[in-house]
Amino acid sequence: MPATTATELMRSRYDAYVRLDAAYLLETWHPSTRPPKLVLDPQIQWVRLDILSATGGGFLDTEGTVEFIAYYRGGEQHELSRFVKVDRRWLYVDGD
């Protein structure tokens, strides 16, 4: 079932990183920024996701951002991700 908000998509994409599900990550990536393939490192052990803030990205929105910190053994990734809704489906665009 597709995510109804940008935050839901962010959480499901984090889960995909945990499960090493590259196919789902590519499927939920906007075509304009999607890489041709994605190789995930099985040595990275993701342990926690903290959503810090979200702007837009709701049911009636077409754009949104989600700021998060994803923790892995030995480090963290802090990102502000951009999402767009295309044909009622949220897609990841990019992040800083």
Order of alpha helices (4+ residues) and beta strands (2+ residues): alpha-alpha-beta-beta-beta-beta
